[in-house]
């Protein structure tokens, strides 16, 4: 499977485990605007005991994600989860005619965004198309360009309450190009930062601030925060070869992961300050991929058995 949502440098993400397990609260982050601690809960769909990833959470505490690694014979299967997060709370999400579906974002109106593929090939090379799902109807989204990879790759990764989604497509040279897409007007707007050649847009908040990550000239992966007025802030963890921003809330709190010496760590970033947040059972790495306005965070981790587990962490 080709997938650009997470650059897994140094992180083995290959499986999943149980539902509703809890880990003890651990100290979190200093600062007046960041929680003093988090309580962690593992959330995995019982239909897959090998692989679960959670990507987004809205202010109604609805969570989106998927199970299945995407390799041949283990296709991605999208889902939503709502409190109390029991097995009966999981709702399958599948685009009609697809072989694989990933749900990557959700807004407070319940509109979902993600990506799907019509194949699950033995070669693990599959084309993907972005989509949004509103009122039970899925709509395909592909950036209008003749410069596509083969097979084509499009994805929508985040959406705000105004219906503005963000995502990216891959060109024929393997570079990613971020864009906004308004689901009401169907208008595309490309997201560019200077002369950066490869950029992934992952999330957008109500103010129109977009976060994501890009590859610089030396091959280092850095994150960005781009405000609606065009101002850009670089987010880069000192000493990390990879810093990836995946979520942002209305207060400008950004979440993601960074990699140093082959180890991946979750982070919460605010006003230029990084705070490391690792799932206590995440022996093989932690990725934080979503945050809501209450400061609840979701993501996934690799446990001591090499399994990939989804988690919810609440202040």
SULGI-V566890 format. One record per backbone hydrogen bond with DSSP energy under -1.0 kcal/mol. NH is the residue of the N-H (numbers start at 1). CO is the residue of the C=O. If there is no record, write none. Layout:
nh=NH co=CO
nh=NH co=CO
This chain:
nh=9 co=7
nh=11 co=8
nh=23 co=40
nh=26 co=38
nh=28 co=36
nh=29 co=35
nh=34 co=31
nh=38 co=26
nh=39 co=314
nh=41 co=312
nh=42 co=21
nh=43 co=310
nh=48 co=45
nh=52 co=308
nh=53 co=66
nh=55 co=64
nh=56 co=64
nh=58 co=62
nh=61 co=58
nh=63 co=81
nh=64 co=56
nh=65 co=79
nh=66 co=53
nh=67 co=77
nh=68 co=51
nh=70 co=74
nh=74 co=71
nh=77 co=67
nh=79 co=65
nh=80 co=91
nh=81 co=63
nh=85 co=82
nh=89 co=86
nh=90 co=87
nh=91 co=80
nh=93 co=78
nh=98 co=95
nh=99 co=117
nh=100 co=117
nh=101 co=76
nh=102 co=115
nh=104 co=113
nh=105 co=113
nh=107 co=111
nh=110 co=107
nh=112 co=133
nh=113 co=105
nh=114 co=131
nh=115 co=102
nh=116 co=129
nh=117 co=100
nh=124 co=121
nh=128 co=152
nh=129 co=116
nh=130 co=141
nh=131 co=114
nh=132 co=139
nh=133 co=112
nh=134 co=137
nh=137 co=134
nh=139 co=132
nh=141 co=130
nh=145 co=143
nh=148 co=146
nh=149 co=170
nh=154 co=128
nh=155 co=168
nh=156 co=114
nh=157 co=166
nh=158 co=166
nh=160 co=164
nh=163 co=160
nh=165 co=181
nh=166 co=158
nh=167 co=179
nh=168 co=155
nh=169 co=177
nh=170 co=153
nh=171 co=175
nh=174 co=171
nh=177 co=169
nh=179 co=167
nh=180 co=189
nh=181 co=165
nh=182 co=187
nh=183 co=163
nh=186 co=182
nh=189 co=180
nh=191 co=178
nh=196 co=193
nh=199 co=176
nh=200 co=213
nh=202 co=211
nh=203 co=211
nh=205 co=209
nh=208 co=205
nh=210 co=226
nh=211 co=203
nh=212 co=224
nh=213 co=200
nh=214 co=222
nh=215 co=198
nh=216 co=220
nh=219 co=216
nh=221 co=241
nh=222 co=214
nh=223 co=235
nh=224 co=212
nh=225 co=233
nh=226 co=210
nh=227 co=231
nh=230 co=227
nh=233 co=225
nh=235 co=223
nh=240 co=237
nh=241 co=259
nh=243 co=221
nh=244 co=257
nh=246 co=255
nh=247 co=255
nh=249 co=253
nh=252 co=249
nh=254 co=269
nh=255 co=247
nh=256 co=267
nh=257 co=244
nh=258 co=265
nh=259 co=242
nh=260 co=263
nh=263 co=260
nh=265 co=258
nh=267 co=256
nh=268 co=275
nh=269 co=254
nh=270 co=273
nh=273 co=270
nh=275 co=268
nh=277 co=266
nh=282 co=279
nh=283 co=281
nh=284 co=302
nh=285 co=282
nh=286 co=264
nh=287 co=300
nh=288 co=256
nh=289 co=298
nh=290 co=298
nh=292 co=296
nh=295 co=292
nh=297 co=313
nh=298 co=290
nh=299 co=311
nh=300 co=287
nh=301 co=309
nh=302 co=285
nh=303 co=307
nh=306 co=303
nh=308 co=15
nh=309 co=301
nh=311 co=299
nh=312 co=41
nh=313 co=297
nh=314 co=39
